[in-house]
Amino acid sequence: MGRSELLDRLHQTLRSHGRAVLTGAPGAGRSEVLDVVAATAESRGETVLRLTPAERDRTVPGAAATELLAAIPTAALAPLPGMSFRAGPGSLPALGAVPGTGLRPGSGTHPGAAAAGTARATLRTGGGRSARGTRTAGARRTAGAGTGRARGSGPLGAAPAASVPALLRRLAGEWPVLLVIDDAQWLDEESVLLLRSVLHPGAGTVPAELRLLIAERTAPGDPREPVAHALCGATPRDTIPVPPLDPASTAELLARHRLPRRLTDVVHRASGGNPARALAVARSLTATPPAELAAG
């Protein structure tokens, strides 16, 4: 996509600070950038946990934490000191508001019930490494939507979502982990509070081998504080806006989607360098009869 400088900056920020936040408007291409960074981490042998909440999950207490739990390897669910897995999926601890964040547990349906959300969590291990550190062929597990358990995985159904912080610490104690959260603006507040306890320096020691990459949509007038700040204490030095595509990158985008490169200039001007808008404009133009284009 011609965004080598952006990728270099993201990798450098992750190396230096252990966390990076990618911001941008809808259609800016945040998810594609996350794909590249996650693939790079996998190629280095890191375990990549990816969480993608949906808009409806914002009002479902514990939805994201439950889906993330379903993506954690079952080997990491061995009993931990002082922790019981007898609670049902979606069980949450008593949570209080976090001062200065505006986060406050709400009421609603817990994951696993009929009104559960559609968050998606995925585990990908570099080189197909299994939960025990051995190598398998392309290991990958995708969690079900709003179920609180991975398909065909018995122990996960007995583990409470409240165990996610301890499990992340345990996983990061065995090998490097990159937690990738896309569309972080849709995280429910209970999950933010749970994850904050392992990701925010102000809430305790963040595991050295646990890195965090967040993509969050930015929109003018949104009264809610950026989730990344509440989740991990992200600062401006950790935050990188997705830049608009330049004309050369727009031409490359059109070529990848088999759209005429001759439209590059008009598409770039009309889209402002937003990839989603660029594709929409280009497809609209290719569907317009040549006579109408000339007249316009």
Number of C-alpha atoms within 10 A of each C-alpha: 16 13 14 9 9 16 15 11 14 23 18 14 19 17 12 11 13 20 27 29 25 24 24 19 15 16 15 21 20 22 18 11 18 21 13 12 19 22 16 14 20 20 14 12 18 24 27 22 22 24 25 23 26 20 17 16 23 21 21 25 27 35 34 37 31 36 33 29 30 33 26 26 19 17 12 17 20 10 11 13 7 5 12 12 20 12 14 15 26 29 20 20 12 8 12 11 14 13 9 7 15 11 20 15 18 14 10 12 17 22 28 19 13 10 15 22 27 21 26 23 27 23 20 26 27 22 18 20 20 20 19 13 11 9 14 14 9 12 15 16 17 19 24 18 21 26 23 32 28 26 15 8 12 11 16 24 24 18 26 24 30 25 21 24 18 18 19 22 20 15 23 20 14 13 15 19 25 24 21 24 24 23 22 26 21 20 29 26 26 29 24 24 23 22 21 23 19 23 27 19 15 12 12 11 12 19 19 12 17 22 21 20 24 27 28 23 20 16 11 6 6 8 7 10 12 17 24 27 17 22 25 24 17 20 12 9 10 21 19 17 17 18 15 18 23 17 17 14 18 26 22 18 20 21 13 10 11 9 18 14 16 10 16 22 13 14 26 25 12 14 19 14 20 23 23 13 18 25 20 12 18 23 16 10 18 13 9 11 9 11 8 9 10 7 6 6
